[in-house]
């Protein structure tokens, strides 16, 4: 029985590797075709990545409409810059970098967001809630209420698993700044959740 189980595990592992390799081969083929101007190939890449890109944009902006715009902008940029994709990283990683740049670019263009960044830069605690909806109900909403800098690093590092070096590179900040922002985000999240009655 143990021998059969071992054989089954081996076959399952080999099948998983084969499936992964097949997916990578398919993606590489789609990328080559898209680079040659095949729009259908790019549409297939879009379909396989749009949900993840949108989720990242939503986490970074905390706004559905802005996330949709940023995700759309990210894929427009990806199409225009596809010749620059060398395959050094996964296509999804490359798309994440473009999406981060789209979010940051949109924020730089918005005077309102610039003013908000300046206001929150020196805050040591979270501002009280003013909405009629009342208290924060879960961690997701607490993350959305973080100051932009802290939220961006926290999302990339703690949610998506990028290293501080990678997150810093995407955001154009030093590795030490990335670490400090994650520490700040965790402190602010703890404060928010404590204010709403969540205990450790």
C-alpha positions as CSV (number, residue, x, y, z in Angstrom):
1,X,0.0,0.0,0.0
2,X,2.8,2.4,0.9
3,X,4.5,1.5,-2.4
4,X,1.3,2.4,-4.3
5,X,1.0,5.7,-2.5
6,X,4.6,6.6,-3.3
7,X,4.1,5.8,-7.0
8,X,0.9,7.8,-7.0
9,X,2.7,10.8,-5.4
10,X,5.5,10.5,-7.9
11,X,3.1,10.4,-10.9
12,X,1.1,13.4,-9.4
13,X,4.3,15.4,-9.0
14,X,5.5,14.6,-12.5
15,X,2.0,15.6,-13.9
16,X,2.2,18.9,-12.0
17,X,5.6,19.7,-13.4
18,X,4.4,18.8,-16.9
19,X,1.4,21.0,-16.5
20,X,3.5,23.9,-15.3
21,X,6.0,23.5,-18.1
22,X,3.2,23.3,-20.6
23,X,1.7,26.5,-19.3
24,X,5.0,28.3,-19.5
25,X,5.5,27.0,-23.0
26,X,2.1,28.2,-24.0
27,X,2.7,31.6,-22.4
28,X,6.1,32.0,-24.1
29,X,4.4,31.2,-27.5
30,X,1.7,33.8,-26.8
31,X,4.3,36.4,-25.9
32,X,6.3,35.7,-29.1
33,X,3.1,36.0,-31.2
34,X,2.0,39.1,-29.4
35,X,5.4,40.7,-30.0
36,X,4.9,40.1,-33.7
37,X,1.6,42.1,-33.5
38,X,-0.9,39.2,-32.9
39,X,-3.7,40.9,-31.0
40,X,-5.5,37.6,-30.3
41,X,-2.3,36.3,-28.5
42,X,-2.2,39.5,-26.4
43,X,-5.9,39.1,-25.6
44,X,-5.1,35.6,-24.3
45,X,-2.3,37.1,-22.1
46,X,-4.7,39.8,-21.0
47,X,-7.4,37.2,-20.0
48,X,-4.9,35.2,-17.9
49,X,-3.6,38.2,-16.1
50,X,-6.3,40.8,-15.8
51,X,-7.8,39.6,-12.5
52,X,-4.5,39.6,-10.7
53,X,-3.5,43.0,-12.2
54,X,-6.9,44.5,-11.2
55,X,-6.6,43.1,-7.7
56,X,-3.2,44.7,-7.2
57,X,-4.5,48.0,-8.5
58,X,-7.5,47.8,-6.2
59,X,-5.3,47.1,-3.2
60,X,-3.0,50.0,-4.0
61,X,-5.7,52.6,-4.8
62,X,-8.5,51.4,-2.5
63,X,-10.9,52.6,-5.1
64,X,-12.8,50.5,-7.7
65,X,-13.0,53.1,-10.4
66,X,-9.4,54.1,-10.1
67,X,-8.3,50.4,-10.0
68,X,-10.2,49.8,-13.3
69,X,-8.6,52.7,-14.9
70,X,-5.1,51.8,-13.7
71,X,-5.5,48.1,-14.8
72,X,-6.6,49.3,-18.3
73,X,-3.7,51.7,-18.5
74,X,-1.3,48.9,-17.4
75,X,-2.4,46.7,-20.3
76,X,-2.2,49.5,-22.8
77,X,1.4,50.2,-21.6
78,X,2.2,46.5,-21.7
79,X,1.0,46.3,-25.4
80,X,3.0,49.3,-26.3
81,X,6.1,48.1,-24.4
82,X,5.9,44.4,-25.2
83,X,9.1,44.5,-27.2
84,X,11.0,45.4,-24.0
85,X,9.9,42.2,-22.2
86,X,13.0,40.0,-22.2
87,X,11.6,37.1,-20.2
88,X,14.0,37.7,-17.3
89,X,11.0,37.3,-15.0
90,X,7.5,35.9,-15.3
91,X,5.1,37.8,-17.5
92,X,2.8,38.3,-14.4
93,X,5.7,39.9,-12.5
94,X,6.4,42.2,-15.4
95,X,2.7,43.1,-15.5
96,X,2.7,43.8,-11.7
97,X,5.6,46.3,-12.2
98,X,3.7,48.0,-15.0
99,X,0.5,48.1,-12.9
100,X,2.5,49.7,-9.9
101,X,3.8,52.3,-12.3
102,X,0.3,53.0,-13.7
103,X,-1.0,53.5,-10.1
104,X,1.9,55.8,-9.1
105,X,1.7,57.7,-12.4
106,X,-2.0,58.3,-11.9
107,X,-1.4,59.5,-8.3
108,X,1.3,61.9,-9.4
109,X,-1.1,63.5,-11.9
110,X,-3.7,64.1,-9.2
111,X,-3.2,67.2,-7.2
112,X,-5.7,66.0,-4.7
113,X,-3.7,62.9,-4.0
114,X,-0.4,64.9,-3.9
115,X,-2.0,67.1,-1.2
116,X,-3.2,64.1,0.7
117,X,0.3,62.5,0.6
118,X,1.7,65.7,2.1
119,X,-0.9,65.8,4.8
120,X,-0.5,62.2,5.9
121,X,3.3,62.1,5.6
122,X,3.9,63.2,9.2
123,X,0.9,61.5,10.8
124,X,1.7,59.2,13.6
125,X,-1.8,57.8,14.0
126,X,-4.8,57.2,11.9
127,X,-7.4,60.0,11.5
128,X,-10.8,59.3,13.0
129,X,-13.4,58.0,10.7
130,X,-16.0,60.5,9.5
131,X,-18.2,58.3,7.3
132,X,-21.7,57.4,8.3
133,X,-20.9,53.7,7.8
134,X,-19.2,53.6,11.1
135,X,-16.3,51.5,12.2
136,X,-13.9,49.4,10.1
137,X,-15.2,45.9,9.9
138,X,-12.2,43.9,8.7
139,X,-8.5,43.9,7.8
140,X,-9.2,44.6,4.2
141,X,-10.9,47.9,4.9
142,X,-8.1,48.8,7.4
143,X,-5.5,48.2,4.7
144,X,-7.5,50.5,2.3
145,X,-7.4,53.3,4.9
146,X,-3.6,53.2,5.2
147,X,-1.7,56.2,4.0
148,X,-0.6,55.6,0.4
149,X,3.1,55.0,0.9
150,X,2.5,52.6,3.7
151,X,-0.3,50.8,1.9
152,X,1.7,50.4,-1.3
153,X,4.6,48.8,0.3
154,X,2.5,46.7,2.6
155,X,0.5,45.4,-0.3
156,X,3.5,44.5,-2.4
157,X,5.5,43.0,0.5
158,X,3.0,41.5,2.9
159,X,0.1,40.6,0.5
160,X,2.0,39.8,-2.7
161,X,5.2,38.5,-1.2
162,X,7.7,40.7,-3.0
163,X,11.0,41.3,-1.2
164,X,11.8,44.7,0.2
165,X,14.4,45.1,-2.6
166,X,11.7,44.3,-5.2
167,X,9.0,46.4,-3.7
168,X,11.5,49.3,-3.3
169,X,12.5,48.9,-7.0
170,X,8.9,49.0,-8.1
171,X,8.0,52.0,-6.0
172,X,11.3,53.9,-6.6
173,X,12.3,53.9,-2.9
174,X,15.2,52.5,-1.0
175,X,15.1,49.1,0.6
176,X,15.3,50.7,4.1
177,X,12.4,52.9,3.3
178,X,10.3,49.8,2.2
179,X,11.1,48.2,5.5
180,X,10.2,51.3,7.5
181,X,6.9,51.7,5.6
182,X,5.9,48.1,6.3
183,X,6.7,48.6,10.0
184,X,4.6,51.8,9.9
185,X,1.7,50.0,8.1
186,X,1.7,47.3,10.7
187,X,1.6,49.8,13.5
188,X,-1.2,51.8,11.9
189,X,-3.2,48.7,11.2
190,X,-2.8,47.6,14.8
191,X,-4.0,51.1,16.0
192,X,-7.0,51.0,13.6
193,X,-8.1,47.5,14.6
194,X,-7.6,48.3,18.3
195,X,-9.8,51.4,17.9
196,X,-12.5,49.3,16.4
197,X,-12.4,46.8,19.3
198,X,-10.3,44.0,17.9
199,X,-8.0,42.6,20.4
200,X,-4.6,40.8,19.8
